[in-house]
Amino acid sequence: MATETTSSYTANAFKKAIALITGANKGIGFETARQLGKQGIFVLIGARDKIRGEEAVKKLKD
C-alpha cells in the first residue's frame, strides 16, 4: 500500500536561505544554482576559472 507525502516547505521557507554551489559555472552546478535562484535563494557560486565564473554569474542574473 503506497502513501502519498507532501512537503511542508513553501516558497517562503527559503526566503533568507543562502546556498554555496561549487562548480556552478557549468553543468549540474549551474542548473542547481539557476533553480535555487528561481526559488529566491541567495546563491554564491564557486568556479575554478574566474572568467567562466563571471560569465556564469552574468547568465544567472539574466
DSSP file (Angstrom, degrees, kcal/mol; ACC not computed):
  #  RESIDUE AA STRUCTURE BP1 BP2  ACC     N-H-->O    O-->H-N    N-H-->O    O-->H-N    TCO  KAPPA ALPHA  PHI   PSI    X-CA   Y-CA   Z-CA
    1    1 A M              0   0    0      0, 0.0     2,-0.3     0, 0.0     0, 0.0   0.000 360.0 360.0 360.0 122.2    0.0    0.0    0.0
    2    2 A A        -     0   0    0      2,-0.0     2,-0.4     0, 0.0     0, 0.0  -0.634 360.0-156.7 -90.1 146.3    1.5    3.3   -1.1
    3    3 A T        -     0   0    0     -2,-0.3     2,-0.4     2,-0.0     0, 0.0  -0.934  13.1-129.8-120.8 148.9    1.1    6.5    0.8
    4    4 A E        -     0   0    0     -2,-0.4     2,-0.4     2,-0.0    -2,-0.0  -0.811  22.5-168.5 -98.8 133.8    1.4   10.0   -0.5
    5    5 A T        -     0   0    0     -2,-0.4     2,-0.3     0, 0.0    -2,-0.0  -0.911   3.2-159.3-119.3 150.7    3.6   12.5    1.2
    6    6 A T        -     0   0    0     -2,-0.4     2,-0.2     2,-0.0    -2,-0.0  -0.936  23.6-110.8-126.0 151.9    3.8   16.3    0.7
    7    7 A S        -     0   0    0     -2,-0.3     0, 0.0     1,-0.1     0, 0.0  -0.574  11.2-149.9 -80.6 141.8    6.5   18.7    1.6
    8    8 A S        +     0   0    0     -2,-0.2     2,-0.2     2,-0.1    -1,-0.1   0.462  66.4 107.5 -88.4  -1.1    5.8   21.2    4.3
    9    9 A Y        -     0   0    0      2,-0.0     2,-0.2     3,-0.0    -2,-0.1  -0.536  48.6-172.1 -78.9 142.6    8.1   23.7    2.6
   10   10 A T    >   -     0   0    0     -2,-0.2     3,-1.4     1,-0.0     4,-0.5  -0.695  44.4 -90.7-120.3 177.6    6.6   26.7    0.9
   11   11 A A  G >  S+     0   0    0      1,-0.3     3,-0.7    -2,-0.2    -2,-0.0   0.828 127.2  53.6 -59.3 -31.4    8.2   29.4   -1.3
   12   12 A N  G >  S+     0   0    0      1,-0.2     3,-1.6     2,-0.1    -1,-0.3   0.601  85.4  84.0 -80.4 -10.7    8.8   31.5    1.9
   13   13 A A  G <  S+     0   0    0     -3,-1.4     3,-0.2     1,-0.3    -1,-0.2   0.819  99.0  37.7 -61.9 -30.2   10.6   28.7    3.6
   14   14 A F  G X  S+     0   0    0     -3,-0.7     3,-1.8    -4,-0.5    -1,-0.3   0.145  78.9 121.2-106.2  18.6   13.9   29.6    1.9
   15   15 A K  T <  S+     0   0    0     -3,-1.6    -1,-0.2     1,-0.3    -2,-0.1   0.840  87.7  27.8 -54.7 -38.5   13.4   33.4    2.0
   16   16 A K  T 3  S+     0   0    0     -4,-0.3    -1,-0.3    -3,-0.2     2,-0.1   0.188  95.4 127.9-108.5  16.0   16.6   34.0    3.9
   17   17 A A    <   -     0   0    0     -3,-1.8    25,-2.2    23,-0.1     2,-0.4  -0.409  40.2-161.5 -77.0 148.7   18.5   31.0    2.7
   18   18 A I  E     -a   42   0A   0     23,-0.2     2,-0.4    -2,-0.1    25,-0.2  -0.996   5.1-165.5-128.2 134.6   22.0   31.2    1.2
   19   19 A A  E     -a   43   0A   0     23,-2.8    25,-3.4    -2,-0.4     2,-0.6  -0.974  10.6-155.1-123.8 136.3   23.5   28.4   -0.9
   20   20 A L  E     -a   44   0A   0     -2,-0.4     2,-0.6    23,-0.2    25,-0.2  -0.953  16.1-170.8-107.1 117.3   27.1   27.9   -1.9
   21   21 A I  E >   -a   45   0A   0     23,-2.9    25,-2.9    -2,-0.6     3,-0.7  -0.938   7.7-154.5-113.0 117.4   27.3   25.9   -5.1
   22   22 A T  E 3  S+a   46   0A   0     -2,-0.6    25,-0.2     1,-0.2    23,-0.0  -0.654  81.6  22.8 -87.6 148.7   30.8   24.7   -6.2
   23   23 A G  T >  S+     0   0    0     23,-1.3     3,-1.0    -2,-0.3     7,-0.4   0.817  79.5 146.9  68.2  30.0   31.3   24.1   -9.9
   24   24 A A  T <   +     0   0    0     22,-1.8    23,-0.1    -3,-0.7    -1,-0.1   0.391  46.7  81.9 -83.3   4.7   28.4   26.4  -10.7
   25   25 A N  T 3  S+     0   0    0     21,-0.4     2,-0.3     1,-0.1    -1,-0.2   0.566 103.8   6.1 -86.6  -5.9   29.8   27.7  -13.9
   26   26 A K  S X> S+     0   0    0     -3,-1.0     4,-1.3    30,-0.0     3,-0.8  -0.991 104.8   0.6-163.0 165.1   28.5   24.7  -15.9
   27   27 A G  H 3> S-     0   0    0     -2,-0.3     4,-2.3     1,-0.2     5,-0.2  -0.134 117.9  -6.5  60.1-139.3   26.5   21.5  -15.9
   28   28 A I  H 3> S+     0   0    0      1,-0.2     4,-2.5     2,-0.2    -1,-0.2   0.870 134.9  54.6 -62.0 -39.2   24.7   20.3  -12.9
   29   29 A G  H <> S+     0   0    0     -3,-0.8     4,-2.3    -6,-0.4    -5,-0.3   0.911 109.4  47.2 -62.3 -42.5   26.2   23.0  -10.7
   30   30 A F  H  X S+     0   0    0     -4,-1.3     4,-2.5    -7,-0.4    -2,-0.2   0.933 113.6  47.2 -64.0 -46.2   25.0   25.8  -13.0
   31   31 A E  H  X S+     0   0    0     -4,-2.3     4,-2.6     2,-0.2     5,-0.2   0.878 111.1  52.1 -65.3 -37.3   21.5   24.3  -13.2
   32   32 A T  H  X S+     0   0    0     -4,-2.5     4,-2.5    -5,-0.2     5,-0.2   0.934 110.8  47.7 -62.4 -45.9   21.3   23.9   -9.5
   33   33 A A  H  X S+     0   0    0     -4,-2.3     4,-2.3     1,-0.2    -2,-0.2   0.901 112.4  50.3 -61.0 -41.4   22.3   27.5   -9.0
   34   34 A R  H  X S+     0   0    0     -4,-2.5     4,-1.9     2,-0.2    -2,-0.2   0.928 112.3  45.6 -63.6 -46.4   19.7   28.6  -11.5
   35   35 A Q  H  X S+     0   0    0     -4,-2.6     4,-1.0     2,-0.2    -2,-0.2   0.897 113.5  48.5 -67.3 -40.6   16.9   26.6   -9.9
   36   36 A L  H ><>S+     0   0    0     -4,-2.5     5,-2.1     1,-0.2     3,-0.5   0.905 109.7  53.3 -65.8 -40.1   17.8   27.7   -6.4
   37   37 A G  H ><5S+     0   0    0     -4,-2.3     3,-1.7     1,-0.2    -1,-0.2   0.884 103.7  56.2 -60.4 -39.2   17.9   31.3   -7.6
   38   38 A K  H 3<5S+     0   0    0     -4,-1.9    -1,-0.2     1,-0.3    -2,-0.2   0.793 103.0  56.2 -62.3 -27.7   14.4   31.0   -9.1
   39   39 A Q  T <<5S-     0   0    0     -4,-1.0    -1,-0.3    -3,-0.5   -25,-0.2   0.409 124.9-103.3 -85.8   2.6   13.2   30.0   -5.6
   40   40 A G  T < 5S+     0   0    0     -3,-1.7     2,-0.3     1,-0.3    -3,-0.2   0.586  72.8 144.9  89.1  10.5   14.5   33.2   -4.1
   41   41 A I      < -     0   0    0     -5,-2.1     2,-0.5    -6,-0.1    -1,-0.3  -0.662  55.1-119.9 -83.5 136.0   17.6   31.7   -2.5
   42   42 A F  E     -a   18   0A   0    -25,-2.2   -23,-2.8    -2,-0.3     2,-0.5  -0.661  36.2-155.1 -74.8 120.4   20.7   33.8   -2.5
   43   43 A V  E     -a   19   0A   0     -2,-0.5     2,-0.5   -25,-0.2   -23,-0.2  -0.872  16.7-167.6-110.1 127.5   23.3   31.8   -4.4
   44   44 A L  E     -a   20   0A   0    -25,-3.4   -23,-2.9    -2,-0.5     2,-0.4  -0.937  18.5-153.1-104.0 130.4   27.1   32.0   -4.1
   45   45 A I  E     -a   21   0A   0     -2,-0.5     2,-0.4   -25,-0.2   -23,-0.2  -0.849   7.4-157.9-110.9 145.5   28.9   30.3   -6.9
   46   46 A G  E     +a   22   0A   0    -25,-2.9   -22,-1.8    -2,-0.4   -23,-1.3  -0.958  18.0 166.5-116.9 135.8   32.3   28.7   -6.8
   47   47 A A        -     0   0    0     -2,-0.4     6,-0.1   -24,-0.2   -25,-0.0  -0.995  37.0-139.9-147.3 144.3   34.3   28.1  -10.0
   48   48 A R  S    S+     0   0    0     -2,-0.3     2,-0.6     1,-0.1    -1,-0.1   0.827  94.4  61.2 -72.5 -30.8   37.9   27.3  -10.7
   49   49 A D  S  > S-     0   0    0      1,-0.2     4,-2.4     2,-0.0     5,-0.2  -0.875  72.1-155.9-103.1 117.0   38.1   29.6  -13.7
   50   50 A K  H  > S+     0   0    0     -2,-0.6     4,-2.6     1,-0.2     5,-0.2   0.906  92.5  48.6 -58.8 -46.1   37.5   33.2  -12.8
   51   51 A I  H  > S+     0   0    0      1,-0.2     4,-2.3     2,-0.2    -1,-0.2   0.926 113.3  46.4 -63.9 -45.3   36.3   34.2  -16.3
   52   52 A R  H  > S+     0   0    0      1,-0.2     4,-2.2     2,-0.2    -1,-0.2   0.871 111.9  53.0 -65.1 -35.4   33.9   31.3  -16.6
   53   53 A G  H  X S+     0   0    0     -4,-2.4     4,-2.2     2,-0.2    -2,-0.2   0.922 109.3  47.7 -63.5 -44.0   32.6   32.0  -13.1
   54   54 A E  H  X S+     0   0    0     -4,-2.6     4,-2.1     1,-0.2    -2,-0.2   0.878 110.8  52.0 -65.0 -37.6   31.9   35.6  -14.1
   55   55 A E  H  X S+     0   0    0     -4,-2.3     4,-2.3     2,-0.2    -1,-0.2   0.896 108.9  50.9 -64.3 -39.7   30.2   34.5  -17.3
   56   56 A A  H  X S+     0   0    0     -4,-2.2     4,-2.7     2,-0.2    -2,-0.2   0.909 108.1  51.9 -64.5 -41.6   28.0   32.2  -15.2
   57   57 A V  H  X S+     0   0    0     -4,-2.2     4,-1.9     1,-0.2    -1,-0.2   0.926 109.4  50.3 -60.1 -44.2   27.1   35.0  -12.9
   58   58 A K  H  X S+     0   0    0     -4,-2.1     4,-1.1     1,-0.2    -2,-0.2   0.922 111.9  47.2 -60.5 -44.7   26.1   37.1  -15.8
   59   59 A K  H  < S+     0   0    0     -4,-2.3     3,-0.4     1,-0.2    -1,-0.2   0.894 111.0  52.0 -63.7 -40.2   23.9   34.3  -17.3
   60   60 A L  H  < S+     0   0    0     -4,-2.7    -1,-0.2     1,-0.2    -2,-0.2   0.823 107.4  52.5 -67.9 -30.5   22.3   33.7  -13.9
   61   61 A K  H  <        0   0    0     -4,-1.9    -1,-0.2     1,-0.2    -2,-0.2   0.751 360.0 360.0 -76.4 -23.5   21.4   37.3  -13.5
   62   62 A D     <        0   0    0     -4,-1.1    -1,-0.2    -3,-0.4    -2,-0.2   0.474 360.0 360.0 -71.0 360.0   19.7   37.5  -16.9
